[in-house]
C-alpha cells in the first residue's frame, strides 16, 4: 500500500508520529508530498520532500492524506497552494485513489463536493463527544456510541449543506456534535473519509496549542474536556477503530 501525505501543519516534523498513528496496523510505503506553491515548506532530512510526479496521474498512491492547516479563516481561493492542491485532489478522485482529510484538509476535500465551511469568531477547542448514528455500519465497528476526539478549529462544516449532501445520497454522516455539527463524513463508496477532529492528536498537543495561543495574545479558552490540574489527561477513549476499519478495506482491495 502506497500512501502519500500532504503535511500542511505548522510544525510538520513534530506531527509525523501523530498522523502516522492513524495508519498503524498495516505495512505501507510512505511518501511526503510537497506542494511547490507552499512557502516555507519543510526541508528537514527527516521529512524528505516528495514532489508530485504529475498532475495528470494519482495512480502511484492508494491513499492520500491531507492534514490540517492553520488557514481555516481564509477563503479557500486565498490559500496560496489552493489551486495546486485542487489539481491533486481532482486527479486522485478521478483515479479512484482513497482520500483522508483531517480538519482543514477535510474541509478542502469537502469543498470539491459543494460542502463549504462556516467560520466562527470563537474557536472550537477541546475534546468533543460525537454521536455514532450508525453503529451497525461495518466502518463503525468497535466505535463507541459517543466517541470523543480532540478538535481545534475556527471553522466547521456547513451543517445545512452537509445535511443536503447526505440527503442527496453518496455521503454518510457518521459522527455529529450538537454544537459544532458533523465531525465525521464518509462517501458511500468509502473512497473518501473526512474528519473535522484530530483523533491523531497526542494528549499534550491541545495543551501546547493553548499555551501557544496564549503566548500570542489570543483569547483562546482552556480546552474543554481537559482539567486545569491535570491538563494532559483526556476524558475519552481515543477511539480510532473507524480508521483501522477503513484502511482494512483499502488493504483488502489491494490484495484483490
Buried (B, 14 or more C-beta within 10 A) or exposed (E): BBBBBBBBBEEBEEBBEBBBBBBEEEEBEBBBBBBEEBEEBBEEEEBEBBEBEEEEBBBBBBBBBBBBBBBBEBEBEEBEBBEBBBBBBEBBBEEEBBBBBBBBBBBBBBBBBEBBBBEBEEBBBBBBBBBBEBEEBEBBEEBBEBBBBBBBBBBBBBBEBBBEBBEEEEBBBBBBBEEBBBBBBBBEEBBBBBBBBBBBBBBEBBBBBBEEBEEEEEEBEBBEBBEEEEBEEBEBEBBBBBBBBBBBBBBEEEEE
